[in-house]
């Protein structure tokens, strides 16, 4: 079924950027990062540090950034 709101908006469905790639990874930035050894190493270090040292809650992060809900 066509969406009438998109019919005249110039909307065009995205084409896949590469064949055989998981659709969830179907954008250039995601593909580039998921295959970048330096980025993968950064994620692994971050995850390891979080396991070892713990982390903070989203509420604490909002507080630290001054985004507390009033």
Phi, psi and omega in degrees: 000133181282147176266112183298332179292332181267344186300322184249008185270354185085006180296133174230133178301144178294141172266149178293136182281338179206142181280147176080006179262141177308127182303332178291340180253023189270055166214151189300318181296315180298316179297315181299315181290320184290348178245006182271114182302323180293319179293318179298318178298318178300316178297317180297317178297317180297315179296319179297316180296320179297318178297318183285318188253347185086181181221192178237157180284164177295327178296318178295320179296316177301319179298313181297328180271001180074027181252026181303140175279135183259000000 
